[in-house]
Amino acid sequence: MLEKPQFKHVVYEKEEKTAWITLNRPEKLNAITKTMWKELGEALDLAEKDEDVYAIVLTGAGDRAFCAGDDIGEMSTIKTVKEAYDLFLNHIYPVVEKILVCSKPVIAAVNGLAYGGGCELVMLCDLAVAVENARFAQPEGRLGVFPPIATIFAPILIGKKATAKMVFTGEPIDAEEALRVGLINQIVPAEKLKDAVRELVKKMLTIAPVSAKLIKKDVNRLLVEQLKNFKDSLDNMVLVALQTEDFKEGVEAFLAKRKPVWKGK
């Protein structure tokens, strides 16, 4: 039997043939910290290694948010290039890679807003079911940075125009718009979210496991090929965006709940 690790802000549970991974900081809208990225990667590894697991479900705790993105308070404490590289290359990149290359389908059960890194996680998942009041946004530009996962992968997943609108405006889209552009597969009432995901997995279990593995590999082939470009994008984030005065101003304005004053440098 595989040993189950003790996580601080991620809950790992098995239900029949499904591993449920829950981001568990509901008081912070499940905003992701460095520790959570690490724990999410470990939970994905656990599900991948478990031969009894057919599908992996990623969701958030509470009824307000799937994930509000990276924890801005923690991001504001990054002072050196080395610290930034450690976060992006040793914690975030491995999770992106694991979702894309693991042999099992990953389903996002979107129980509320999915902003920033939360929206990007939904994009990366193979399938997504969302509640009626779910909202999706890439507001990183409003902090003086940019969403490297979305800028690299979203044009392939939801198209250039839909991606451009999200990343250039930072405006959220509702569940109906997310369904229209292909960000999610299904919209359900909040009380039916888990049952809808279970029903989806039940239908997926009619597919032979060997077929499912080959399908997963091929449907993500173009995305996997973009991993090198994603690393290059992370270089831009670390070496350029995080070093700007606009990033400092964006974070300070966000934490102070005021409108930023951009300097363009």
C-alpha positions as CSV (number, residue, x, y, z in Angstrom):
1,M,0.0,0.0,0.0
2,L,1.3,3.5,-0.9
3,E,2.0,5.7,2.0
4,K,-0.2,8.8,2.1
5,P,1.8,11.9,3.0
6,Q,0.6,14.5,5.5
7,F,-0.2,17.7,3.6
8,K,-0.7,21.1,5.2
9,H,-2.9,22.8,2.6
10,V,-3.9,20.0,0.1
11,V,-6.3,17.2,0.9
12,Y,-5.8,13.9,-0.9
13,E,-8.7,11.4,-0.9
14,K,-9.5,8.2,-2.8
15,E,-13.0,7.3,-3.9
16,E,-13.2,4.1,-5.8
17,K,-11.2,4.7,-9.0
18,T,-10.8,8.4,-8.5
19,A,-8.2,10.5,-6.6
20,W,-9.7,13.8,-5.3
21,I,-7.1,16.5,-4.7
22,T,-8.5,19.5,-2.9
23,L,-6.7,22.9,-2.5
24,N,-7.5,23.6,1.1
25,R,-7.2,27.3,2.1
26,P,-10.8,28.4,1.8
27,E,-10.2,31.4,4.1
28,K,-7.8,32.7,1.4
29,L,-9.9,31.5,-1.5
30,N,-7.5,28.6,-2.0
31,A,-4.7,31.0,-3.1
32,I,-1.7,28.9,-3.8
33,T,1.5,29.3,-1.8
34,K,4.9,27.8,-2.6
35,T,4.2,25.0,-0.1
36,M,0.9,24.3,-1.9
37,W,2.5,24.0,-5.3
38,K,4.9,21.4,-3.8
39,E,2.1,19.5,-2.1
40,L,0.0,19.6,-5.3
41,G,2.9,18.0,-7.2
42,E,3.3,15.3,-4.5
43,A,-0.4,14.6,-4.6
44,L,-0.3,14.2,-8.4
45,D,2.6,11.8,-8.1
46,L,0.7,9.8,-5.5
47,A,-2.3,9.5,-7.8
48,E,-0.1,8.6,-10.8
49,K,1.7,5.8,-8.9
50,D,-1.6,4.3,-7.6
51,E,-2.6,1.5,-10.0
52,D,-6.2,1.6,-8.5
53,V,-6.6,5.3,-9.6
54,Y,-8.1,5.8,-13.1
55,A,-8.9,9.5,-12.9
56,I,-7.6,12.5,-10.9
57,V,-10.0,15.3,-9.8
58,L,-8.6,18.7,-8.8
59,T,-11.0,21.0,-6.8
60,G,-11.0,23.7,-4.1
61,A,-12.3,23.7,-0.6
62,G,-15.4,25.8,0.3
63,D,-18.1,27.2,-1.9
64,R,-16.5,30.5,-3.0
65,A,-13.4,29.6,-4.9
66,F,-11.7,26.9,-6.9
67,C,-8.5,28.9,-6.6
68,A,-7.8,32.6,-6.6
69,G,-4.3,32.2,-8.0
70,D,-0.9,32.7,-6.4
71,D,-0.8,34.1,-2.9
72,I,0.1,37.8,-3.6
73,G,1.2,38.4,-0.1
74,E,3.8,35.6,-0.4
75,M,4.8,36.7,-3.9
76,S,5.6,40.2,-2.5
77,T,8.2,38.6,-0.2
78,I,10.3,37.4,-3.2
79,K,13.4,39.6,-3.1
80,T,16.0,37.8,-5.3
81,V,16.2,36.2,-8.7
82,K,17.2,32.9,-7.0
83,E,14.0,32.9,-4.9
84,A,11.9,33.6,-8.0
85,Y,13.6,30.8,-10.0
86,D,13.0,28.4,-7.1
87,L,9.3,29.1,-7.0
88,F,8.7,29.0,-10.8
89,L,11.1,26.3,-11.9
90,N,11.1,24.0,-8.9
91,H,7.5,24.3,-7.7
92,I,5.2,25.6,-10.5
93,Y,6.8,24.1,-13.6
94,P,6.8,20.5,-12.2
95,V,3.0,20.8,-11.5
96,V,2.4,22.0,-15.1
97,E,4.5,19.2,-16.5
98,K,2.9,16.5,-14.3
99,I,-0.7,17.5,-15.3
100,L,0.2,17.3,-19.0
101,V,2.4,14.1,-19.0
102,C,0.8,11.9,-16.3
103,S,-0.9,8.9,-17.8
104,K,-4.3,9.6,-16.2
105,P,-7.0,12.1,-17.1
106,V,-7.2,15.1,-14.8
107,I,-10.5,16.7,-14.2
108,A,-11.1,20.2,-12.8
109,A,-14.2,20.4,-10.5
110,V,-14.5,24.2,-10.5
111,N,-16.5,25.1,-7.4
112,G,-16.2,28.9,-7.6
113,L,-14.0,31.6,-9.0
114,A,-10.8,30.5,-10.8
115,Y,-8.5,33.4,-11.2
116,G,-4.8,33.7,-12.2
117,G,-3.0,30.4,-11.5
118,G,-6.4,28.9,-10.7
119,C,-7.7,29.6,-14.1
120,E,-4.5,28.3,-15.6
121,L,-4.9,25.0,-13.7
122,V,-8.4,24.6,-15.2
123,M,-6.9,25.2,-18.7
124,L,-4.3,22.5,-18.1
125,C,-6.7,19.8,-16.9
126,D,-8.0,17.4,-19.5
127,L,-11.7,18.1,-18.7
128,A,-13.5,20.6,-16.5
129,V,-16.9,20.8,-14.9
130,A,-17.9,24.1,-13.3
131,V,-20.7,25.4,-11.1
132,E,-23.1,28.0,-12.5
133,N,-21.5,30.9,-10.6
134,A,-17.9,30.1,-11.6
135,R,-15.8,32.9,-12.9
136,F,-12.5,32.7,-14.7
137,A,-9.9,35.5,-15.1
138,Q,-6.2,36.1,-15.9
139,P,-5.7,39.5,-14.1
140,E,-1.9,39.2,-13.8
141,G,-1.4,42.3,-16.0
142,R,-3.1,44.3,-13.3
143,L,-0.3,43.4,-11.0
144,G,2.4,44.4,-13.5
145,V,3.3,40.8,-14.5
146,F,1.8,38.3,-17.0
147,P,0.3,34.7,-16.9
148,P,3.0,32.5,-18.4
149,I,0.9,29.4,-18.4
150,A,-2.0,31.1,-20.1
151,T,0.2,33.0,-22.7
152,I,1.9,29.8,-23.8
153,F,-0.9,27.1,-23.6
154,A,-4.2,29.0,-23.8
155,P,-3.9,30.0,-27.5
156,I,-3.8,26.3,-28.3
157,L,-6.6,25.4,-25.9
158,I,-9.1,28.2,-26.3
159,G,-7.8,30.1,-29.3
160,K,-5.7,33.3,-29.7
161,K,-8.6,35.8,-29.6
162,A,-10.2,34.4,-26.5
163,T,-6.8,34.2,-24.8
164,A,-5.9,37.7,-25.9
165,K,-9.1,39.2,-24.5
166,M,-8.6,37.5,-21.1
167,V,-4.9,38.4,-20.7
168,F,-5.0,42.0,-22.2
169,T,-8.1,43.1,-20.2
170,G,-7.9,41.0,-17.0
171,E,-11.7,40.9,-17.0
172,P,-13.4,37.8,-15.7
173,I,-15.6,35.6,-17.9
174,D,-18.6,33.7,-16.6
175,A,-19.3,30.0,-16.9
176,E,-21.3,30.3,-20.1
177,E,-18.5,32.1,-21.9
178,A,-16.0,29.6,-20.5
179,L,-18.1,26.8,-22.0
180,R,-18.4,28.6,-25.3
181,V,-14.6,29.0,-25.8
182,G,-13.9,25.5,-24.6
183,L,-12.3,26.3,-21.2
184,I,-14.8,23.9,-19.5
185,N,-17.0,21.0,-20.7
186,Q,-20.1,21.3,-18.5
187,I,-22.0,23.6,-16.2
188,V,-24.0,22.3,-13.2
189,P,-25.7,23.6,-10.1
190,A,-23.3,23.8,-7.1
191,E,-25.0,21.0,-5.2
192,K,-24.5,18.6,-8.2
193,L,-20.9,19.3,-8.9
194,K,-19.4,16.2,-7.3
195,D,-22.1,13.9,-8.7
196,A,-21.6,15.3,-12.2
197,V,-17.8,14.6,-11.9
198,R,-18.5,11.1,-10.6
199,E,-20.9,10.5,-13.6
200,L,-18.2,11.8,-16.0
201,V,-15.6,9.4,-14.5
202,K,-18.2,6.5,-14.7
203,K,-18.5,7.2,-18.5
204,M,-14.7,7.4,-18.9
205,L,-14.4,4.0,-17.2
206,T,-16.0,2.4,-20.3
207,I,-12.8,3.2,-22.1
208,A,-10.0,0.6,-21.9
209,P,-7.2,1.8,-19.6
210,V,-4.5,1.2,-22.3
211,S,-6.6,3.3,-24.7
212,A,-7.1,6.0,-22.1
213,K,-3.3,6.3,-21.6
214,L,-2.7,6.6,-25.3
215,I,-5.5,9.1,-25.7
216,K,-4.1,11.2,-22.9
217,K,-0.6,11.2,-24.5
218,D,-1.9,12.2,-27.9
219,V,-4.4,14.9,-26.9
220,N,-1.7,16.6,-24.9
221,R,1.1,16.2,-27.5
222,L,1.1,19.8,-28.7
223,L,1.0,21.1,-25.1
224,V,3.9,18.9,-24.0
225,E,5.9,20.2,-27.0
226,Q,5.3,23.7,-25.6
227,L,7.0,23.0,-22.2
228,K,10.3,24.3,-23.5
229,N,8.6,27.6,-24.5
230,F,7.0,27.7,-21.1
231,K,10.4,27.5,-19.5
232,D,11.5,30.4,-21.7
233,S,8.4,32.3,-20.6
234,L,9.3,31.7,-17.0
235,D,12.7,33.2,-17.7
236,N,11.0,36.3,-18.9
237,M,8.8,36.4,-15.8
238,V,11.8,36.1,-13.4
239,L,14.4,38.2,-15.2
240,V,12.1,40.9,-16.6
241,A,8.6,41.2,-15.1
242,L,9.4,40.5,-11.5
243,Q,12.3,43.1,-11.6
244,T,10.2,46.0,-12.8
245,E,8.9,49.0,-10.9
246,D,5.4,48.2,-12.3
247,F,5.4,44.8,-10.5
248,K,6.3,46.4,-7.3
249,E,3.6,49.0,-7.7
250,G,1.1,46.4,-8.8
251,V,1.6,44.3,-5.7
252,E,1.6,47.3,-3.4
253,A,-1.6,48.6,-4.9
254,F,-3.3,45.2,-4.7
255,L,-2.4,44.7,-1.0
256,A,-3.5,48.3,-0.3
257,K,-6.7,47.8,-2.3
258,R,-6.0,50.9,-4.4
259,K,-5.7,51.6,-8.1
260,P,-2.1,51.2,-9.4
261,V,-0.1,54.0,-11.0
262,W,1.9,52.5,-13.8
263,K,5.3,53.9,-14.8
264,G,5.9,51.6,-17.8
265,K,9.3,50.4,-16.5
